[in-house]
Amino acid sequence: MEKRIEFYSGPGLKIAGSMETPHTGEKKERVPGIVLCHGPGAVKEHLMPEVSDVLVAAGYGVLRFDYRGFGESEGAKNRLIPLEQCEDIMSAVTYLRQQPGIDPDRIGLWGTATGGANAVCVAGTDVRVKCMVSVNSAGDLGRWLRGGKRYWEWVALMKKVDEDSRQRAMTGTPLMVETHEIFSGDPAAQDFFKRVREQHPELKVKKRELAIESVGAMISFRPEAFVNRITPRAAMWICASEDTMVPVDESRGMYELADSPKRLVIIEGLKHHDLYLDRGFDLMMAESVKWFDTWLTADPEQTEEDVGQNKKAVTVYEETDTR
């Protein structure tokens, strides 16, 4: 059962979202809740409905929303400021905990790309979050952005950052650029977006822009600095072995910095966007559900065999401490 919801974050900004629960009757046992955190330039209608469907079918209440300035939410448009987005996630957690069908003591986060990075930061900051899954994320957004650019491209981008800083100070008007100027896509990305358009013709593809101000904010955002604060809460990272957009070492590095309980899942033979469609999506969500089942529903009896044929496609590193 899905409903549109609204809550407030930051300086009184109205945040638009959707909430879905497995409840069908008036009086039902409270279920764990999960907040979904989408990636750069995306909105709650991109990938999040499919993720929500899987989690709701598994018995979870799910909240997905547009960060401030994106989609239907209020705020200055297209500013990807990670710490502000983390504040929005914490506001979403607050809202979700107030809902009558949700157990306020069993709240998890699921995020992808920059949303996964945000989830790491929030999990290390907000003790109300009991469990986290971060997909295709980076531990240092500045390192990741720089690594995806040729030197001359990086120099040109930094000049635009300086130009934007002057323009905003003198006129109050931000400089906007197309998203691809900030996030360098690999050849496989074009194929992914083609498949998305084919499978979801109802989605209108618009020109995607971001404020250049976002670059400076991302450069200084290091989720890996929050990793060692997550324990005793549970953290899992999922990535694709052939990812050429976000190096596997980004997830591996955060996993190595974390204390138990923790898990790193590397899905073999797939690229970055393969985790968002078809078999890759199924593998990713099977691992996500299993992790949430273990740490939000108190079902530690889950085993690797529970994903059956998926087991051979997944490389798992895991450390847990249930004391």
C-alpha positions as CSV (number, residue, x, y, z in Angstrom):
1,M,0.0,0.0,0.0
2,E,1.7,3.2,-1.2
3,K,0.9,6.8,-0.4
4,R,2.4,10.1,-1.1
5,I,4.0,11.8,1.9
6,E,5.6,15.1,2.8
7,F,8.0,16.0,5.6
8,Y,10.3,19.0,6.3
9,S,14.0,19.3,6.4
10,G,16.7,22.0,6.8
11,P,15.3,25.5,6.9
12,G,11.7,24.4,6.7
13,L,11.9,23.0,3.2
14,K,9.0,20.7,2.2
15,I,10.4,17.3,1.0
16,A,8.2,15.2,-1.3
17,G,8.2,11.4,-1.0
18,S,6.3,8.2,-1.2
19,M,5.9,5.5,1.5
20,E,4.9,1.9,1.0
21,T,4.2,-0.8,3.5
22,P,3.1,-4.4,3.4
23,H,0.1,-3.6,5.6
24,T,-3.3,-4.2,4.2
25,G,-5.5,-4.0,7.4
26,E,-6.1,-1.6,10.2
27,K,-4.2,-3.3,13.0
28,K,-0.9,-5.0,12.0
29,E,2.3,-5.7,13.8
30,R,4.8,-3.0,13.3
31,V,7.5,-3.7,10.7
32,P,11.1,-2.5,10.2
33,G,11.5,0.6,8.0
34,I,14.0,1.4,5.4
35,V,14.9,4.9,3.9
36,L,16.1,4.8,0.3
37,C,18.8,7.3,-0.8
38,H,19.0,7.9,-4.5
39,G,22.1,8.9,-6.5
40,P,23.3,12.0,-8.2
41,G,20.8,14.0,-10.3
42,A,18.2,11.2,-9.9
43,V,14.8,11.4,-8.2
44,K,12.5,9.1,-6.3
45,E,11.0,7.7,-9.5
46,H,14.4,6.4,-10.8
47,L,15.2,2.9,-9.7
48,M,13.8,3.5,-6.2
49,P,10.3,2.1,-7.0
50,E,11.8,-1.2,-8.1
51,V,14.0,-1.4,-5.0
52,S,10.9,-0.5,-2.9
53,D,8.8,-3.3,-4.4
54,V,11.4,-5.9,-3.5
55,L,11.8,-4.7,0.1
56,V,8.1,-4.3,0.7
57,A,7.5,-7.8,-0.6
58,A,10.1,-8.9,1.9
59,G,8.1,-7.3,4.7
60,Y,9.6,-3.9,5.1
61,G,8.1,-0.4,5.2
62,V,9.9,1.8,2.7
63,L,10.2,5.6,2.3
64,R,11.7,7.1,-0.8
65,F,12.0,10.8,-1.4
66,D,13.5,13.6,-3.5
67,Y,16.4,15.5,-1.9
68,R,15.9,19.2,-1.4
69,G,16.1,21.0,-4.8
70,F,15.4,17.8,-6.8
71,G,12.2,16.4,-8.2
72,E,9.1,17.7,-6.3
73,S,10.9,18.8,-3.2
74,E,11.4,22.5,-2.3
75,G,14.8,24.2,-2.3
76,A,17.3,25.7,-4.7
77,K,17.4,23.5,-7.7
78,N,20.0,20.9,-8.6
79,R,22.5,21.6,-5.8
80,L,24.1,18.3,-4.8
81,I,25.4,19.2,-1.4
82,P,26.1,15.9,0.4
83,L,25.8,17.2,4.0
84,E,22.5,18.8,3.2
85,Q,21.3,15.5,1.7
86,C,22.4,13.7,4.8
87,E,20.3,16.1,6.8
88,D,17.3,15.2,4.5
89,I,18.0,11.5,5.1
90,M,17.9,12.1,8.9
91,S,14.7,14.0,8.6
92,A,13.3,11.1,6.6
93,V,14.3,8.8,9.4
94,T,12.5,11.0,11.9
95,Y,9.4,11.0,9.8
96,L,9.5,7.2,9.2
97,R,9.8,6.5,13.0
98,Q,6.6,8.4,13.7
99,Q,4.5,6.2,11.4
100,P,2.1,3.9,13.3
101,G,3.0,0.8,11.2
102,I,6.8,1.2,11.6
103,D,8.9,-0.1,14.5
104,P,11.0,3.0,15.4
105,D,13.8,0.9,16.8
106,R,14.4,-1.0,13.5
107,I,15.3,1.5,10.8
108,G,17.7,0.9,8.0
109,L,19.2,2.8,5.0
110,W,19.7,1.7,1.4
111,G,21.6,4.0,-0.9
112,T,23.3,3.9,-4.3
113,A,26.2,5.9,-5.7
114,T,26.3,9.3,-3.9
115,G,23.2,8.2,-2.1
116,G,25.2,5.2,-0.8
117,A,28.0,7.6,0.3
118,N,25.4,9.6,2.1
119,A,24.1,6.5,3.8
120,V,27.5,5.7,5.1
121,C,27.8,9.2,6.6
122,V,24.3,9.0,8.2
123,A,24.9,5.5,9.6
124,G,28.1,6.8,11.3
125,T,26.3,9.8,12.7
126,D,22.7,8.9,13.6
127,V,22.4,6.1,16.2
128,R,18.8,5.6,15.3
129,V,19.9,3.8,12.1
130,K,20.5,0.1,12.9
131,C,21.6,-1.2,9.5
132,M,23.0,0.1,6.2
133,V,23.5,-1.1,2.6
134,S,25.6,1.1,0.3
135,V,25.8,0.2,-3.4
136,N,28.5,1.5,-5.8
137,S,29.6,4.2,-3.5
138,A,32.9,6.1,-2.9
139,G,34.6,6.7,0.3
140,D,36.1,10.1,-0.8
141,L,34.1,11.9,-3.4
142,G,36.9,14.3,-4.2
143,R,39.3,11.4,-4.9
144,W,36.6,9.7,-7.0
145,L,35.8,12.8,-9.1
146,R,39.4,13.5,-9.7
147,G,40.1,9.9,-10.7
148,G,37.5,10.0,-13.4
149,K,39.0,13.0,-15.2
150,R,41.9,13.5,-17.5
151,Y,44.2,16.2,-16.1
152,W,43.1,18.9,-18.5
153,E,39.4,18.1,-17.8
154,W,40.0,18.5,-14.1
155,V,41.8,21.8,-14.6
156,A,38.9,23.1,-16.7
157,L,36.4,21.9,-14.1
158,M,38.3,23.7,-11.3
159,K,38.3,26.9,-13.3
160,K,34.5,26.7,-13.5
161,V,34.3,26.1,-9.8
162,D,36.3,29.4,-9.3
163,E,34.1,31.2,-11.8
164,D,31.0,30.0,-10.1
165,S,32.3,31.1,-6.7
166,R,32.8,34.6,-8.0
167,Q,29.5,34.7,-9.9
168,R,27.5,33.6,-6.8
169,A,29.3,36.2,-4.6
170,M,28.8,39.1,-7.0
171,T,25.3,38.3,-8.5
172,G,23.8,35.5,-6.4
173,T,23.3,33.5,-9.5
174,P,24.8,29.9,-9.6
175,L,26.6,28.5,-12.6
176,M,24.9,25.3,-14.0
177,V,26.4,22.6,-16.1
178,E,25.2,19.4,-17.6
179,T,25.7,16.5,-15.2
180,H,28.1,14.6,-17.5
181,E,30.6,17.5,-17.1
182,I,30.9,16.6,-13.5
183,F,30.5,12.8,-13.5
184,S,32.4,11.1,-16.3
185,G,30.4,8.2,-17.6
186,D,32.1,5.1,-19.0
187,P,31.1,3.5,-22.4
188,A,28.7,1.1,-20.7
189,A,26.7,4.0,-19.2
190,Q,25.2,4.9,-22.5
191,D,24.1,1.4,-23.1
192,F,22.5,1.4,-19.6
193,F,20.5,4.5,-20.2
194,K,19.4,3.2,-23.6
195,R,18.0,0.0,-21.9
196,V,16.3,2.1,-19.2
197,R,14.5,4.1,-21.9
198,E,13.5,0.9,-23.6
199,Q,12.2,-0.7,-20.5
200,H,10.6,2.4,-19.0
201,P,9.3,4.5,-21.9
202,E,7.0,6.3,-19.5
203,L,10.0,8.1,-18.0
204,K,10.7,11.4,-19.7
205,V,14.4,11.9,-20.1
206,K,15.2,15.6,-19.4
207,K,18.4,17.5,-19.7
208,R,20.2,16.8,-16.4
209,E,22.0,19.8,-14.8
210,L,23.8,20.4,-11.6
211,A,25.0,23.5,-9.9
212,I,28.8,23.8,-10.1
213,E,28.7,24.6,-6.4
214,S,28.1,20.9,-6.0
215,V,31.6,20.1,-7.0
216,G,33.2,21.9,-4.2
217,A,30.8,20.4,-1.7
218,M,31.5,16.9,-3.0
219,I,35.3,17.3,-3.0
220,S,35.3,17.9,0.7
221,F,32.9,15.0,1.5
222,R,34.7,11.9,2.8
223,P,32.2,9.2,4.0
224,E,35.1,7.0,4.9
225,A,35.9,9.3,7.8
226,F,32.5,8.2,9.3
227,V,33.0,4.5,8.8
228,N,34.6,3.7,12.1
229,R,31.6,5.3,13.9
230,I,29.0,2.9,12.5
231,T,29.7,0.0,14.8
232,P,27.8,-1.6,16.6
233,R,25.4,-1.0,13.8
234,A,25.7,-3.2,10.7
235,A,27.1,-2.0,7.4
236,M,27.3,-3.7,4.0
237,W,28.8,-2.5,0.8
238,I,27.9,-4.0,-2.6
239,C,29.8,-3.3,-5.8
240,A,30.4,-4.8,-9.3
241,S,33.8,-6.5,-10.0
242,E,34.1,-4.8,-13.5
243,D,33.0,-1.4,-12.5
244,T,34.9,1.3,-14.5
245,M,33.0,4.3,-13.0
246,V,33.5,3.7,-9.3
247,P,36.6,1.6,-8.5
248,V,35.9,-1.6,-6.4
249,D,38.7,-0.3,-4.1
250,E,36.3,2.5,-2.9
251,S,33.9,-0.1,-1.4
252,R,36.8,-2.3,-0.3
253,G,38.5,0.5,1.4
254,M,35.5,1.5,3.5
255,Y,34.9,-2.2,4.4
256,E,38.4,-2.5,5.7
257,L,38.1,0.7,7.8
258,A,34.8,-0.6,9.4
259,D,34.5,-2.6,12.5
260,S,32.2,-5.6,12.7
261,P,29.4,-6.4,11.9
262,K,30.3,-5.6,8.3
263,R,30.1,-7.2,4.9
264,L,31.5,-6.6,1.4
265,V,29.8,-8.1,-1.6
266,I,31.5,-8.0,-5.0
267,I,29.2,-9.3,-7.7
268,E,31.4,-10.9,-10.3
269,G,31.4,-10.2,-14.0
270,L,29.2,-7.1,-14.0
271,K,29.7,-3.4,-14.5
272,H,28.5,-0.4,-12.5
273,H,25.0,0.0,-14.1
274,D,24.5,-3.7,-14.5
275,L,23.5,-3.8,-10.8
276,Y,20.4,-1.7,-11.6
277,L,18.8,-4.0,-14.2
278,D,17.9,-7.6,-14.8
279,R,20.1,-10.3,-13.3
280,G,22.4,-7.8,-11.6
281,F,19.5,-6.1,-9.9
282,D,18.2,-9.5,-8.7
283,L,21.6,-10.4,-7.2
284,M,22.0,-7.0,-5.6
285,M,18.6,-7.1,-4.0
286,A,18.9,-10.7,-2.8
287,E,22.0,-9.7,-0.9
288,S,20.3,-6.5,0.4
289,V,17.3,-8.3,1.7
290,K,19.4,-11.0,3.3
291,W,21.4,-8.3,5.2
292,F,18.3,-6.5,6.3
293,D,16.7,-9.8,7.4
294,T,19.7,-10.5,9.5
295,W,20.0,-7.1,11.2
296,L,16.5,-5.7,11.2
297,T,14.3,-8.7,11.7
298,A,16.6,-10.6,14.1
299,D,16.9,-13.6,11.9
300,P,20.6,-14.6,12.1
301,E,19.9,-18.1,10.7
302,Q,20.2,-16.7,7.1
303,T,23.0,-18.5,5.2
304,E,24.8,-18.1,1.9
305,E,22.6,-21.0,0.5
306,D,19.6,-18.7,0.8
307,V,20.5,-17.0,-2.5
308,G,20.9,-20.4,-4.2
309,Q,22.3,-20.1,-7.7
310,N,23.3,-16.5,-6.9
311,K,26.1,-17.8,-4.7
312,K,28.6,-18.5,-7.5
313,A,28.2,-15.0,-8.9
314,V,29.1,-13.3,-5.6
315,T,32.3,-12.8,-3.8
316,V,31.7,-12.1,-0.1
317,Y,34.0,-10.8,2.7
318,E,32.3,-10.7,6.0
319,E,33.0,-10.0,9.7
320,T,30.2,-10.2,12.3
321,D,30.2,-9.9,16.0
322,T,26.8,-10.6,17.5
323,R,27.9,-10.3,21.1
